Amino acid sequence: MSEVSELSWRVRLPHTTAAVPIARALVRTALTAIEGPAQAAADSDTAELLTAELVANAVEHTPGDEPIELVVELLPAPGGGCQIEVHDGGPATPGDLICPDPAMPVDPWQEHGRGLLLIRALSIACGHRPTPHGKAVWFTLPAVPAQRRPSG
């Protein structure tokens, strides 16, 4: 089931790793499709990367096979940009979405644990909230100024 309006998309994804590339493609399509003359779009490359992190976390860290829901919302002018949410059935809150302690050393060989750091570093806001069926983890990206957008 999916819903599309002028300013938002809501799509159910399978609870498998196949959801990650699907979500990336949907975000790129949504940001292209819902941008209008009065709307300022966010950087779709950054949106795709951060969405992939959230979807991968939802698949890896939530049990069961209930679908994951992706919500892409274009924010209204004058600020513009977008907010992206990933809903899953797991009630546990995600790892720390606040800045890490700079005194804590980072293990350069660690294979996991950088996704939330990317989300904190590249978004203007991020967080999580409970939902009736689990939780939603979200981030907000600013609009890319018209002079920095690729032409044509």
Secondary structure, 3 states (H helix, E strand, C coil): CEEECCCEEEEEECCCCCHHHHHHHHHHHHHHHCCCCCCCCECHHHHHHHHHHHHHHHHHHCCCCCCEEEEEEECCCCCCCEEEEEEECCCCCCCCCCCCCCCCCCCCCCCCCCHHHHHHHHCCEEEEEEECCEEEEEEEECECCHHHCCCC
